[in-house]
Amino acid sequence: MSQNGPGVTTEQLMQIAMEMAGQTKFPADSRIHVPGKNIKKILFGIDMGVAELLVGKELGYDCVMAHHPDPSVQTFPEVLDLHVDIAVRNGVPEDEVRPVIETMKRNQRLVRHSANYDHAPSFARLLNMPYLNIHNPLDEIGRKRMQDAIDAQCGPDATVDDVMAALNTIPEIKDAPTNVELRLGKGSNKAGKTVVAHGAGTNGGAPLARVYFRNGVDTLVYIHIGAAEIPKLAAEFPEGKNLVISGHIASDVAGINPFIWRLEEMGIEVTRVSGL
């Protein structure tokens, strides 16, 4: 596909991301707010709202695309179920992880229930600007890149420092303004079983980490965590367990870039803004 040929639709953009992530079910944390077709020029960023829609319109873009979901995506809590899938694949009993995720879902439903469910999308309609967000498929691409890097470079005797070095082989993480940081444990600790718990809406905080640590996972990788969660884990797991934080935006970009590269191979012009 070239820029002189037919462009893509918003539905095709979503489908490309899903196929790259190995998914067939429409992601609960993603939404096509205003559909569009013949899209050849995209303004794409991590967070894209009313101001960015206006910029896109004024600069002649065919579509504005965000990564993070707008508050209007009321189905967001359902994507948290993917945490159960990741945990179970890594040896955590479903009956232990499921209650943690159900609590997260209830909390997220409360947040979404009070949110403005038609702010930015209403402006996109007013501007007649195709507008969508793609979240989970791109996070899943990033999760796989991170887990693959760790699995490829960290053997049975690897330390937590080795895990952090493996994450830094991903250029988007290595070159970011943020660093890979250790929030629990020691770099000299044996890494043991290491799991990247990402690609399921948002991090599971201390409650999810606790379930992993109690079921054979020695080193857990989150892309971010609230400050209040760390002392809880440190009190319960003073020795032997490790929590590595790869960095929120850096890890998001690690999943987004392969998608952008695919679009550019197709001849779609993508302008990176807002963290990309």
N, C-alpha and C positions, 0 to 999 in steps of 0.2 A: 504494500500500500504506500502511496506517495501522497504528499500534501496536495497534489493536483488531482488526485483521484477522490473517490468517495471517502468521507470520514466515517467515524464510528458513532454508535448510539450510546446513550448512558447505560442502557441494558447490556450492551456489549462490553463496556468498560468493567462493569460489575462481573460479568461472566469470565472475562480474561483473568481477573484477580482470583476468582473462585477456582478456576481451573489450575492456576499456578499454585494455589494452596492445597490442591487435591480435594476440594470440597464440592458437594453437589447441592447442599441445602443453603438457601438464601440466608446470609448472616443476620442474626437478630439485632446486631449493633450497627448495622449499615442501612442506608436508605437512599433511594432516588427521590429527592424532594420535588424536583421539576425535571421531567424527562426531556431529552433532546436528541437530535440526530444530526448527521453530517458534521460531526465534531472533529476539527483538525487542529485546534489550538486551545490548550487547557492551562488555566491558572490553578496550580495545585499547592496546597500547604497543609501543615498539621492542623491548624485551627483557622477556619474560614467562615466569617459571619457577614453581617450586613455591609460593613465597610469594604470588605474584600469583594463582595458581590458588585458593589458600585465601581470599584477599581477595575474589575474584570470587564464590566460593561463599557466603561469609558475607554479602556485600552483595546477593545475589539476582540476579546476572547470569546470562544464558542461555548465555554463551559467553565464553571468554577467547581473545583473538587477539593474536599476536605478529607483528612484522615479521621480525626476525632469526631464522634457523633454529636449532633446537635441535641439540645435538651428535648426536642420534639420526638426523638426516637424512643418511644414509650416501651418498646420491646427489649430495650437494652438488658434488663435483668436476666432474660432467658439465655444470653450468651455465656453467663457465668457457669452454666451447666458443663461447659467444656473443661472447667477445672476438674470436674469429676473424672472425665475421660483421661486427662493427662495423669492425674494421681493414680487411678486404677492401673493404667498401663505401667506405672512405675512401682507397683506392689502395694499400694495403699488400699485397704479394704473399703469397698464402697459404703458400707454402713458407718464407717468412721468419717469419711470426707463429706458424704451427702448432707448431714446436719449443718456442717460449717457453711456449705454453699447455700443451703436454704436460708440461713440467717443473712448471708450477704444479699441474696435476692430480695428478701423482705425489706432490708434497709434501702436497697436501690429503688424498689417500688415506691417507697415513701419519698425519696428524692425526686423521682420522675413525676410523681403525682402532683407535686407542688410547683413544678417547672412550667415555664411558658411554652406551650406545645406548638406555637405557630408564630415565632418571631422571625428568625432569619428566613425560613421558607416562604413566608408571606411577601417578603421583599424580593426574593428570587422570582416569585410569580409576577410581582408588579413590574420587575425589570425584564421579564420574559427571558431570564437567564437560566439555562440548564444547571442544575445544582444537585450534587450528591456527596455522600461520604462513604468511604470504604475503610472499615476498621479491622474486623477480625481476620479476613483473608490475608491482609498484609502483615498483621501481627504474627499469624501462623507461619508465613514465609520467614519472618525474622526469627521466630523461635527455632525453626528448623536449622537456620544458618548458625545460630548460637550453639545449639545442642550438637550439631555436626562438628563444629570447630572443636568443642570440648572432647567429644568422643574420639576424634581423629588424633588429638595431640596429647591426651592424658591417659596414661596407662595405669596399671594397678598400683604403682608406687607414687603416683602424682600427688603433689601437694596442692593446697588451695592457691598458692602463688602460681602454680602451673595452670590452674583453671583460669585465673585472671589473665595470665599471659595468652592463653588460648583465645579468650574473648577479644583481646587486643590484636589478634591477627585479622579481625574484621575491620576494614578500613574506616567504616562509619563510626565505629566505637573508638578505635585508636585515635582518630583525628578530631574527635569531638572536643568542645570546650570542657566538658565534664570528664571525670576519670571513672574507671571501674574501681569500686570501693568495697572494702570489707567491713560489714556492719556487725558481724558476730563471728567469733572464732579468731584463729591466728593463721597467718600466711604459711607458716611452717607445718600446720596440721596436715595430716593425710586427707586428701580430698574424699576418698572413698566413693560411694555412690553419689553421683552428681546429677541433679535434675534442673532444667530450665523451666520454671513454672511461669509461663507467659503465653499470650495468645488466647485469653479467655475473658476478655472484657477489661479487667483490672486486677491488681495484685490481691492476694488473699490475706495480707497482713499476718499478724502473729497467730491467729487461730489456724490458718491453713498451714503455715510453716510448722507449727506444733505437730500437726497430724503427719506431715512428711517425716519430721525428725523422729517421731515415735515408731515409725514403720520402715526403718532401715536406710533412709536417705541421710547422708552425712553432710553434703554440701548442697545448698539450695540457691538458685539464681533467680532473683526478681529483677525487674527493670526499675522499680521504685518501691518505696515503702514509707509510711508515715513515721515521723520521729517518735511518737508515743508508743509504737509497736516494739521498738528495739529493746528498751529496758525489760519488757515483759518476757521476751525470749532469753535475754541474758540472765534473768533471775532463774528461769527454769532449766536452761541449758548452759551452765557456766563453763563446761569443758566439752570438747570433742565435736561440736556441731558448728556449722559455718554458714553464714548468709552473705552472699555476694550480690552487690547491686551494680548492674551494668550501665545504668543511666537511661532515663526515660526517653528523651528525644533521640538520643544516639541510637538506641535500640529500635525505636520506631522507624528511623531512617534506614536501618539495616534491612528492614522488611519492605520498605517502600521503594527503595532504589531498584531492585530487580524488576518490579512492576513498571517503573518509569522507563527503564532500559528497554523493556518489551514494547512499550508504546512507541518509543523513539525508533526502534527497529521497523515499526510499521509505518513510519513517516509522520507520526503525530508529534506536533510541537508541544512540549511541556515546559512551562516556566515555573521554576521552584521558588517558593516564598514560604514564610512562616515556619522556619525551622528546617526546611529541606535544602 
